[in-house]
Amino acid sequence: MMVASRKFITHAGFACICASIVLLTTIVIVVDLSSMMAASASDKKVADNAALKGNEKLVEEARREIDSSHWQTGITILSRAIRNDPQCEECLYWRAVAEVNSGKGSAAIADLSLLEKLQTKVYKPFLQPLKVGALYADGKFEEANRLADQLLKQGDKNAFLYYIKANLLKDQGHFEQALKLHERASDSKTASWRAAHAQLLFTCALDARCPFRQAKEYLKRTEILHPTEDYWIVFAGVLAKRGHRQEAIEVVRESDRFDSKLKMSVSKAEQKSRVLKDVGLLKEAVALIDGYRRRSPNNPSILMAEIEILSAAGLHEALVPLAKQLLRSGKCEPAPVRMFLSQALTHLNRTDEALAETQKEVRARPNSSAGYFMRADVLIARKEPDLALIDLNKAVELDPTRYEGRCARASLYMNLMQGEKAITDLDYAIKLEPKRGYAYSLRAACYRDYLLDLERAKADMRKSQGLPP
């Protein structure tokens, strides 16, 4: 008897909660088919067929990879199995699931078409709902919407279908309808559906479409069936990035109930330590990441996380050896590590060393703006503003749409008593990022101190309040 996957299907086109947000703005679609497939007497026949063709071990291996969200690995293994037996229904079906997960909607549609031609009985109830997901993953939202409506009118009660339709409604801005429809999908009270509904509530909450408390309370109920701190940490991180510090701290405290050094993975520790940094709990962040770094002293992602946190905490002496270790390892992107290293050395008044590090970056990547920005910072600290301005001009030339670059050059212009040039850069920065506050506050100071325009200065200070820098 096969057990259907309870993992998440994430549309790759929305992966940026975030990024950006990272992370939480990602659209999550859940496939939970075990209850619907449990009664299928044909499952064993399909597995036996795979075994006869020498595919049983390959399919089992692929399913393990899919259950671990290793979509591409699962696709590769199943492709081998399909070469052995082009009519392996189980292989085609699970490859389609993995393809939807990895955003390969057109490939999934092709596999589902093959299954339809094979007139599969085992997977027939799931082909059309999964096709909606494949269309969604392929960016064909109108087709996905039409097919979903058609299936719903026909009385299809597949929970996966409800969830996709809910996400389509959400994409169109119909949040209340999306939540109501998704309630129907979560009625099964299975762990993964409850967790998915909490995720949708959180997404809506972050868009100010439903109350923060409602999302929080729902996830508390979810824990009974699906205990995890993933959502708490992700949600706290996004709240912190959006400036909701108190709410973020409250959510972090909820995650503490799951803390256990025996259970928390290295990646979870890294993620949580960054959230603690973002909400200003720097001592906790340092203690957590340092403990895990001592367990995995050569882990590059842990080293990078600790370097970021030590920089935020102002612990420059501790940062320098870790940054040098990471650079020596060659297992990192050098530019951000050198940036933190040069900043720490500058704070420690070791500007000759800092300048040498930034010059390494400029020589290694002369067509990248990063090295010039770094070197300009060191030159400003060394009271060499004219040389710093040369570097900032070069950096802005290479990367004219970088918000931080425009703000940095504007700040230097202000120090050089060139207020009008500073205003020009700040106007451009605000056009680039109108919901960030630093450029407004700089422009307010420029209006007040250089142009003596108090009204505009007050207006910009009001705009900067409550915005992230």
N, C-alpha and C positions, 0 to 999 in steps of 0.2 A: 504493500500500500504506500503510495507516495504521499508525502506531506508537502503541501503547497507552501510557497515562500511567503514569509511575513515581512520581508524587507521593503525598503522604500524605493519607489521609482521616481527619480528626480529628472525633470526636464532640463537638459543641459543649457538651453537658451536662457533660463532664468537664474542660472548659477552666478551669478554675481552679485548670499548675503551678506554676499554680501558680502557674495561677498562680506565690494561694498559691504555690507551687512551682511556684509555680509551674509550675511548668512541667513537671516530669518526671512528675507523677502523671497527666498527660493520657494517655488511651488512644489509641494510634496504630494505625490500620488501613491496610494498604498494598494498593493495587491494582497489580499488575504483570501485565498481560495480553498483552504483546507476544509472548512465546514461544508462547502458546496461540492467538493470532490470526494468527501469521505465515503459517500454512498455509492460511488461508481464502481461497479463490479468489473469493469473492463481495465482497471488500472494494472492489475497483475499481468493481463495479456500484453499490454504495451511494454511493460518491463521485461517480460519474457522474450518478446520480439527483439528488443534491444540486446538482450543477452545472447540470443541466437546469432545475431550479427556481430558479436564481439564488442558491443558498444556499452554494455552495462557499467563497466568501470569508468569509462569516459563520462557517461551521463552523471554518475554519482559524483565524480570529481567536479564536473561543471556545476552541479547543483550546490555543492559546498561553496564554490567560489561565488555563485550568485547569492547565496544566503549571507555571504560576508560582504556583499556589495562590490565585489571585484568583477564588474560587468564585462570588461574587455577580455579578461582571462577566461571567463565563462564562455564568451562568444567564440574565442579561439578554440577551446576544447570541443565545443559543440560542433564547430565547423569541421573538425577532424572526424567526429562521429557521423556527420551528415555525408561526408565523402565516402565513408564506409557503407552507409545506408541512406541514400537520398530520400527515402520515404519514411524515415524514422519520425513519427509524429511527435513523440516526446521531445526529441532534439529540436525540431523546428519550433515547437511551441515555446520552450524555455529560451531558445535563442532570440525569439521575438520579444519575450519579456526583458531579456538583458539589453536588447537593442533599444527598446523604449527607454529603459533606465539610462542608457548612455546617450540619449538624444538622437539616435539613428532611426528616425521615424520611417524614412523611405525603405530602409532595409527590413524593418519590422513588417511593414505593409506587404513587402514581397514574400516574406515567410508565411504570413497569414493567408495570402492568396494561394500559396502552395498547399497549405493545410485544407483550405476550402476545396481545392481540386481533388485532394485525397479523400474527401468526404469523411473526415474524421468524426467519430461519434463521441470519443472521450472528451475532446476539447471544443466541440461545437458550441456549447453554451457560452464559451468565453471568448470566441473569436471576434464577434462584433464589438463587445465592450472594449476589448484590447485594441481593436482597430481605432476606436475613438481616441484611445491613449496614444497610438502611433501617429495619427493625424495631428494630434495636439503637439507631440514631440517634434513633428516635422514642420511645425509652424503654420499648418493649414487649419486655422482656428474656425473659420466659417464652416468648412466641411465637417470638422469634428463636432461643431455645435449642431449642425443639421442631423448628423447621424445619431447623436445623443438624444435629440428630441424625438426622432423617429423611433428609437428603441424604447424610450420611456413611454411613448404613446401606445406602443405594442404591449406594454405591461412588463417590460424587462425590469426585474427587481435586483439586478446585480449591483452589489454595494460599490464596486469599483466604478461602475457607470455613474452612480449618483455623485461620487466624489469628483470625477472628472468634470461633470456638468457643473458642479459647485464651483470648481476652479475657473471654468469658462465664464460663469456669471460674475465671479469676483474680478476677473480680468476686464470685464465690461463695466465695472463699478457698481454692480448690483450686490452689495455686501449682505444685506438682509436676506435676500432670496438665496444667496450662496450658503449662508449659515443654516437657514431652514432646511434646504435640500440636503445639506451634509448631515444634519441631525438624523435623517432617515438612513443614511449610510452607516452611522455610528450606533444605530439601535441594536446591532448584534452584540454589543458590549464586549467585543473582543479587544484585547490589549492594543493591537496595532491600530484599529479604527479609532479607539478613544485617543490615543496619542496623536493620530493624524488630525482629529478634530481640534484638539488643543492647539496644534500647530496652526491650523487655519484661524482659530480664534486669536492667537497671538499675532498673526499677520494682520488681521483686521484691527486689533488693538493698537498696533504700531501705526496704522494708518488713521488712527483716531475714529475708527468705525464701530468699535465696541469697547466697553469699559475694561480697563486694565484688571480690575478686581475679578471680573467675570472670567477672563482668561486664566488668571492665577488660580481661582477656585476650581475651575474645570480640570486643570492639570493636577491639582491635589487629588481629585477623585480618580484621575487616570492612574496615579501611582499605585493604587491598590492592585491593579491588574498588570501594570507595565512600569515597575519601579526603575527609574533612570534619572540621572541628573543632566542628561544631554540638553533637554529643552530649557531647564532652568539656566544653565550656563550660557547657552546661545541667546536666550531672551535677555538675560542680564547684560550681556555684551552689547546688544543692539540698543537697549535702553541707555546704557552709558554713553555710547557714541552719539545718541540723539539728545544728550544733555539731561536725561531724567535720572539724576544721580541717586536720589533717595529711593525711588522705585527699584533701581538697579541693585542697590545694596540689599533691599528687602528680598529680592529674588535670589541674590547670592547666598543670603542666610538660609533660604529654603534648600539650596543645594548642599549646604553643610551637613544636612542629615544623611547624605549619601557618602560623605567623606570617609574613606578608609584607605590607609596607605597600602593595605593588602589588595584592595580592589581597584583603586583609581589607576588607570593606565597612564603611561608617560604622556601620550597625546592629550588626555583629559587634564592632567596636571598643568601642561603647557597652556592649554586653552583657559583654564580657570585662573591661572596666575596672571594672564594678560587682562582678564576681566577685572580682577582685584586691582590691578594697576590702573585701569581705566576709571574705576570708581573712587580712586584715591586711597585705597587700603594698601599702601605700599609695603608696610612691614610684613603683612600677611603674604603679599605677593612674593616678596624676597624670600621669606622663610619657606614657602611652598616650592618655588622653582629651584632654590638652592639645594633643598633636600633631594629632589629628583635628579638634579644635575650631578650630585655626588654619587648617585646610584648608576647613572649613565654618563660618565665624564666625557665621553667622546661623541655624544649624540649631538649633531649639528643644530637640529631644531630647538633642542633644550638650551644649548649654549646661546643661540640667537635670542631666545625668549628672555634668558637671564640678563643678557647684555642690555636689551631694551628696558627691562624693569630696573636694573641698577642705574641706568641713565636717568630714568624718571625719578628715582629715589635720591639722586645726587651722590651715589656711592662710586665715585670715579676711580678711586684707587683699586677697588675690587673689580671694576669693569676692564681695566687695561689688560691684565694678563689673560683674561678670558677671550677678549677680542683678538689678541695676538695669537692665541692658541687656535682659534677658529680660522684665522687667515692662513696660518701655517698648514692646517689640515687640507686646505684646498676644497673643502666640502661646503662651500657657501658662495653666495653672490658677493663679491668683494666690496662693492660700492656701499651698501648700507652698513656693513661692519666697519669699514674705514670711516664712515661718517660718525658713528658713535665713538670710535676710537679717537678721532681727531678732536671731537668735542670734549671728550674726557681729558685728553692731554692738554687742551687749551685751558680748561677749568683748573688744571693742576699747575698752570703757568709753565708747561713744558711745550712752548709754542714752536721751538725748533723741530722737535719730534713730530708735532702735529703737522707742521708744514711739509715735512718729508713724506708723511703718509699721504697727504692730499696730492703731492706731486707725483707719487707713484700711480695714483688713480688717474690723473690727467694724462700721464705718459701711456698708461695701459689702454685708455679709452678716450682719445682726444676728441672724438665726435659725440661724446656723451656730455650732457650738461652737469651730471652729478659731481664730477671732480672739480669743476670750476666753482660750483656753489660751495663746496667744502672749503676749497682754498680761500675763497672770498671771506668766509667766516673767520678763518685763522688770521688772514691779513687785517681784518677789522680789529680783531683782538690785539694785534701787534701795532695798532695805530698807523696802518698804512692804507688809508681809505682810497687813495688814487689808484693803487694797484688792485684793490678789492673791486673798485668800480669797473676796471677793465675785465676782470673775471666775470662779474655779474652781467656785463653787457654781452659777453661771449655766451654765457649760460642762457640768457634770455633769447639770444639769436638762435641757439640750437633748440630751445624748447620754449617757444613764445607763449604757449597756453598753460604754462605751469603757474598755478596760483601762488605757491610759496615763493617762486622766483620773482614774480612781480612785486610781492610784498617786501621781499628782502631788498630789492633795488630801491623801492620807494623809501624804505627806512633809511638806507644810506643816503639817498638824495636829501632827505630831511636833515640828516646830520651835516651834510655839506651845504645846508641853507638853500637848497634848490626846490622850494615848495611846489612850484608849478609842475615840474617834472615828476615829482612824487605823486601829485594828484592824478596826472595822466596814467601812471602805472596802477594806482589804486582804483581808478575808474574801470580800467580793463580787468583788474582782479575781481572786482565786484560783479562785473558782467559774466565772468567765468563761473564764479561761485557766489551767487546772491544770498545763499543761506548760511554763509560762514561769517563770523563776526570780526575776525582780526583785521581785515581790510577796512571795515567801517570804523573801528576804533583808531586805526592809524590815520585814516582820512580826517576823522574828527580832530585829532591832535594837529594835523596839518592845517586845517581850516582855522583852528583856534590860535596856533602859535605863529604861523607864517602868513596867513592871509587875513587874519583878524576878523573872520566871519563867524561870530558866535552862534548865530541862528543855525547855520549849516552844521556847525560842530555839535550842537545839542541834538539835532535831528539824527546825525550819524551815531552818536552815543546811544540814543534810544534804540536805533536799529540793531546795534551790536549786542544789546542786552538779551540774554536768553539763547543766543546762537552759539553753536560750537565754534572754536577758533578756525 
